[in-house]
Amino acid sequence: MTSLGYEAAALGAAFSWAIGGLIAARPTGVLGGPRFTRLRMYWVAFALAVIATLVGGWDSVGTRELVLLSMSGIVGLALGDAALFTAFAIVGPRRTGLLFAANAPIAAILSAVVFGERFSLPALIGSGLVMIGVTFAIAFGTRPGQNHHWEEIKGNLLVGIGFGLLGAAGQAVGVLLADPAFEADLDPWAGAAVRAIVGLAALVALRGFFERRTRVPYPERIGWKLWGIIIVSGTIAMVIGKTLVLIALADGDPGIVSVLVSTSPALQLPLIWLVTRERPAAGAWAGAILASVGTSLIVV
């Protein structure tokens, strides 16, 4: 595969995550973050398990890998995604996408503290840029005249920000837990499937605790249209997005791949403009660009 191929795959993954996030906006408002996460994970776990079976990767999962991936699934997919989509329901997709960018500096700080990795000057500058970008986009990301419901804050802004940062932290810890498992000859599809299956089991086990506290009434009936949106969101964001990342990493430099994938918050803004027909504020563009540049400095 040529360099253009893996670069296109990485950008495709970023684009997939941007689209998947926007598609999730409606069902999170109807179902609440934890319930949407659980319902979407039914499909994602099934799809990844089928793919892992077809490629024959289950034999690569040993006891150590199973433990690490299980913890990663609980923290990253169950707790992290439930918090992230709760933020979606409160502060909307644009702000949540920016808050999710905080997972990069959180992962860098945790790596420095837990694994003793050096926190380089570019990583330090990048972390600062991410946090400045997130703060800037939230504080100045809406201009007068914008009235689309995606820009509404449905509840307490600080609570929404807290859930977004909690989701980013969950994702960061989940990745750090999973990373040692992939040091062995682990099939990536089997690893992703284990994470999804255990994450789903945790969401089911904790559904009473999480979903009752969202105070979003359970719909009397979840129609096929809503199920379709949930499945499409999971397919685009997690199944297709994950596939493109694996393709990119197979033939490309991990640093370049990470940089290109980190452009997701910036790529989401033109999509929001297209859907809402409302031009995002200058603060939203500036914040997304700063967060993308900051993430690039951290991961390179």
For each residue, the residues with C-beta under 8 A, 3 or more apart:
1: 5 6 247 250 251
2: 5 6
3: 6 7 252
4: 7 8
5: 1 2 8 9 247 251
6: 1 2 3 9 10 247 248 250 251 252 256 257
7: 3 4 10 11 248 252 256 260
8: 4 5 11 12
9: 5 6 12 13 244 245 247 248 252
10: 6 7 13 14 244 245 248 252 256 257 260 261
11: 7 8 14 15 260 263 267
12: 8 9 15 16 244
13: 9 10 16 17 241 242 244 245 248 260 261
14: 10 11 17 18 260 261 262 263 264 267
15: 11 12 18 19 264 267
16: 12 13 19 20 236 237 240 241 244
17: 13 14 20 21 237 241 261 264
18: 14 15 21 22 97 264 265 267 268 271
19: 15 16 22 23 236 237 271
20: 16 17 23 24 233 234 236 237 238 241
21: 17 18 24 25 88 93 96 97 237 268
22: 18 19 25 93 268 271 272 275
23: 19 20 26 229 232 233 236 237
24: 20 21 27 28 36 40 85 88 93 233 237
25: 21 22 28 29 88 92 93 150
26: 23 29 30 229
27: 24 30 31 36 39 226 229 230 233
28: 24 25 31 32 33 36 85 86 88 89
29: 25 26 89 154
30: 26 27 216 219 226
31: 27 28 35 36 39 216 218 219 222 226
32: 28 35 36 86 89 211 214 215 216
33: 28 36 37 82 83 84 85 86 87 88 89 163 214
34: 37 38 82 85 86 203 207 210 211 214
35: 31 32 38 39 207 211 214 216 218
36: 24 27 28 31 32 33 39 40 85 230
37: 33 34 40 41 78 81 82 85 203
38: 34 35 41 42 82 200 203 204 207 211
39: 27 31 35 36 42 43 222 227 230
40: 24 36 37 43 44 230 231 233 234
41: 37 38 44 45 77 81 196 199 200 203 234
42: 38 39 45 46 200
43: 39 40 46 47 230 231 234 235
44: 40 41 47 48 196 200 234 238 239
45: 41 42 48 49 193 196 197 199 200
46: 42 43 49 50
47: 43 44 50 51 234 235 239
48: 44 45 51 52 189 192 193 196 197 238 239 242
49: 45 46 52 53 193 196 197
50: 46 47 53 54
51: 47 48 54 55 189 193 239
52: 48 49 55 57 58 187 189 190 192 193
53: 49 50 56 58
54: 50 51
55: 51 52 187 189 190
56: 53 59 187
57: 52 60 61 186 187 188 189 190 191
58: 52 53 61 187 190
59: 56
60: 57 65 184 185 186 187 190
61: 57 58 65 66 69 186 187 190 191 194
62: 65 66 184
63: 66 67
64: 67 68 181 184
65: 60 61 62 68 69 181 184 186 191 194
66: 61 62 63 69 70 194
67: 63 64 70 71
68: 64 65 71 72 177 178 180 181
69: 61 65 66 72 73 177 178 181 191 194 195 198
70: 66 67 73 74 194 195 198
71: 67 68 74 75 177
72: 68 69 75 76 77 174 175 177 178 181 195
73: 69 70 76 77 78 174 194 195 196 197 198 199 202
74: 70 71 77 78 79 198 199 202
75: 71 72 78 79 80 170 173 174 177
76: 72 73 79 80 81 170 171 173 174 175 177 178 195 199
77: 41 72 73 74 80 81 174 195 196 198 199 200 202
78: 37 73 74 75 81 82 199 200 202 203 206
79: 74 75 76 82 83 166 170 202
80: 75 76 77 83 84 166 167 168 169 170 171 173 174
81: 37 41 76 77 78 84 85 167 170 171 199
82: 33 34 37 38 78 79 85 86 167 203 210
83: 33 79 80 86 87 163 164 166 167 170
84: 33 80 81 87 88 96 100 163 164 167 168 170 171
85: 24 28 33 34 36 37 81 82 88 89 167
86: 28 32 33 34 82 83 89 90 163 167 214
87: 33 83 84 90 91 95 96 99 160 161 163 164 167
88: 21 24 25 28 33 84 85 91 92 93 96
89: 28 29 32 33 85 86 154 155 214 216
90: 86 87 153 154 155 156 157 159 160 163
91: 87 88 95 96 99 138 153 154 157 160 161 164
92: 25 88 95 96 149 150 151 152 153
93: 21 22 24 25 88 96 97 150 268 272
94: 97 98 137 141 150 151 268 269 272 280 284
95: 87 91 92 98 99 137 138 141 160 161 164
96: 21 84 87 88 91 92 93 99 100 160 164 167
97: 18 21 93 94 100 101 264 265 268 288
98: 94 95 101 133 134 137 138 141 265 287 288 291
99: 87 91 95 96 102 134 138 161 164 165 167 168
100: 84 96 97 103 164 167 168 171 265
101: 97 98 104 130 133 134 168 262 265 291 292 294 295
102: 99 105 106 130 131 134 164 165 168 169
103: 100 106 107 168 169 171 172 175
104: 101 107 108 126 127 130 172 262 294 295 298 299
105: 102 108 109 123 126 127 130 131 294 298
106: 102 103 109 110 168 169 172
107: 103 104 110 111 172 175 176
108: 104 105 111 112 119 123 126 127 298
109: 105 106 112 113 119 127
110: 106 107 113 114 172 173 176
111: 107 108 114 115 117 176
112: 108 109 115 116 117 118 119
113: 109 110
114: 110 111 176
115: 111 112
116: 112
117: 111 112
118: 112
119: 108 109 112 123 124
120: 123 124
121: 124 125
122: 125 126 297 298 300
123: 105 108 119 120 126 127 297 298
124: 119 120 121 127 128
125: 121 122 128 129 294 297
126: 104 105 108 122 123 129 130 293 294 295 296 297 298
127: 104 105 108 109 123 124 130 131 294 298
128: 124 125 131 132 294
129: 125 126 132 133 290 291 293 294 297
130: 101 102 104 105 126 127 133 134 290 291 294 295 298
131: 102 105 127 128 134 135 294
132: 128 129 135 136 290 294
133: 98 101 129 130 136 137 286 287 288 289 290 291 292 293 294
134: 98 99 101 102 130 131 137 138 287 291
135: 131 132 138 139 287
136: 132 133 139 140 141 283 286 287 290
137: 94 95 98 133 134 140 141 283 284 286 287 288 291
138: 91 95 98 99 134 135 141 157 161 287
139: 135 136 283
140: 136 137 281 282 283 284 286 287
141: 94 95 98 136 137 138 280 281 283 284 287
142: 146 151 281 283 284
143: 146 279 280 281 282 283
144:
145: 278
146: 142 143 151 278 281
147: 151 278
148: 151 152 276 278
149: 92 152
150: 25 92 93 94 272 276
151: 92 94 142 146 147 148 276 278
152: 92 148 149
153: 90 91 92 157 160
154: 29 89 90 91
155: 89 90 159 160
156: 90 159 160
157: 90 91 138 153 160 161
158: 161 162
159: 90 155 156 162 163
160: 87 90 91 95 96 153 155 156 157 163 164
161: 87 91 95 99 138 157 158 164 165
162: 158 159 165 166
163: 33 83 84 86 87 90 159 160 166 167
164: 83 84 87 91 95 96 99 100 102 160 161 167 168
165: 99 102 161 162 168 169
166: 79 80 83 162 163 169 170
167: 80 81 82 83 84 85 86 87 96 99 100 163 164 170 171
168: 80 84 99 100 101 102 103 106 164 165 171 172
169: 80 102 103 106 165 166 172 173
170: 75 76 79 80 81 83 84 166 167 173 174
171: 76 80 81 84 100 103 167 168 174 175
172: 103 104 106 107 110 168 169 175 176
173: 75 76 80 110 169 170 176 177
174: 72 73 75 76 77 80 170 171 177 178 195
175: 72 76 103 107 171 172 178 179
176: 107 110 111 114 172 173 179
177: 68 69 71 72 75 76 173 174 180 181
178: 68 69 72 76 174 175 181 182 191 195
179: 175 176 182 183
180: 68 177 183
181: 64 65 68 69 72 177 178 184 186 191
182: 178 179 186 188 191
183: 179 180
184: 60 62 64 65 181
185: 60
186: 57 60 61 65 181 182 190 191
187: 52 55 56 57 58 60 61 190 191
188: 57 182 191 192 246
189: 48 51 52 55 57 192 193 246
190: 52 55 57 58 60 61 186 187 193 194
191: 57 61 65 69 178 181 182 186 187 188 194 195
192: 48 52 188 189 195 196 242
193: 45 48 49 51 52 189 190 196 197
194: 61 65 66 69 70 73 190 191 197 198
195: 69 70 72 73 76 77 174 178 191 192 198 199
196: 41 44 45 48 49 73 77 192 193 199 200 238
197: 45 48 49 73 193 194 200 201
198: 69 70 73 74 77 194 195 201 202
199: 41 45 73 74 76 77 78 81 195 196 202 203
200: 38 41 42 44 45 77 78 196 197 203 204
201: 197 198 204 205
202: 73 74 77 78 79 198 199 205 206
203: 34 37 38 41 78 82 199 200 206 207 210
204: 38 200 201 207
205: 201 202
206: 78 202 203 209 210
207: 34 35 38 203 204 210 211
208: 211 212
209: 206 212 213
210: 34 82 203 206 207 213 214
211: 32 34 35 38 207 208 214 216 218
212: 208 209
213: 209 210
214: 32 33 34 35 86 89 210 211
215: 32
216: 30 31 32 35 89 211
217:
218: 31 35 211
219: 30 31 222 226
220:
221:
222: 31 39 219 226 227
223: 226 227
224: 227 228
225: 228 229
226: 27 30 31 219 222 223 229 230
227: 39 222 223 224 230 231
228: 224 225 231 232
229: 23 26 27 225 226 232 233
230: 27 36 39 40 43 226 227 233 234
231: 40 43 227 228 234 235
232: 23 228 229 235 236
233: 20 23 24 27 40 229 230 236 237
234: 20 40 41 43 44 47 230 231 237 238 239
235: 43 47 231 232 238 239 240
236: 16 19 20 23 232 233 239 240 241
237: 16 17 19 20 21 23 24 233 234 240 241
238: 20 44 48 196 234 235 241 242
239: 44 47 48 51 234 235 236 242 243
240: 16 235 236 237 243 244
241: 13 16 17 20 236 237 238 244 245
242: 13 48 192 238 239 245 246
243: 239 240 246 247
244: 9 10 12 13 16 240 241 247 248
245: 9 10 13 241 242 248 249 257 261
246: 188 189 242 243 249 250
247: 1 5 6 9 243 244 250 251
248: 6 7 9 10 13 244 245 251 252 257 260 261
249: 245 246 252 254 257
250: 1 6 246 247
251: 1 5 6 247 248
252: 3 6 7 9 10 248 249 256 257
253: 256 257
254: 249 257 258
255: 258 259 299 300
256: 6 7 10 252 253 259 260
257: 6 10 245 248 249 252 253 254 260 261
258: 254 255 261 262 295 296 299 300
259: 255 256 262 263 295 296 299 300
260: 7 10 11 13 14 248 256 257 263
261: 10 13 14 17 245 248 257 258 264
262: 14 101 104 258 259 292 295 296 299
263: 11 14 259 260 266 267 292
264: 14 15 17 18 97 261 267 268
265: 18 97 98 100 101 268 269 288 291 292
266: 263 269 285 288 289 291 292
267: 11 14 15 18 263 264 270 271
268: 18 21 22 93 94 97 264 265 271 272 288
269: 94 265 266 272 273 280 284 285 288
270: 267 273 274
271: 18 19 22 267 268 274 275
272: 22 93 94 150 268 269 275 276 278 280
273: 269 270 276 277 278 279 280
274: 270 271 277
275: 22 271 272
276: 148 150 151 272 273
277: 273 274
278: 145 146 147 148 151 272 273
279: 143 273
280: 94 141 143 269 272 273 284 285
281: 140 141 142 143 146 284 285
282: 140 143 285 286
283: 136 137 139 140 141 142 143 286 287
284: 94 137 140 141 142 269 280 281 287 288
285: 266 269 280 281 282 288 289
286: 133 136 137 140 282 283 289 290
287: 98 133 134 135 136 137 138 140 141 283 284 290 291
288: 97 98 133 137 265 266 268 269 284 285 291 292
289: 133 266 285 286 292 293
290: 129 130 132 133 136 286 287 293 294
291: 98 101 129 130 133 134 137 265 266 287 288 294 295
292: 101 133 262 263 265 266 288 289 295 296
293: 126 129 133 289 290 296 297
294: 101 104 105 125 126 127 128 129 130 131 132 133 290 291 297 298
295: 101 104 126 130 258 259 262 291 292 298 299
296: 126 258 259 262 292 293 299 300
297: 122 123 125 126 129 293 294 300
298: 104 105 108 122 123 126 127 130 294 295
299: 104 255 258 259 262 295 296
300: 122 255 258 259 296 297
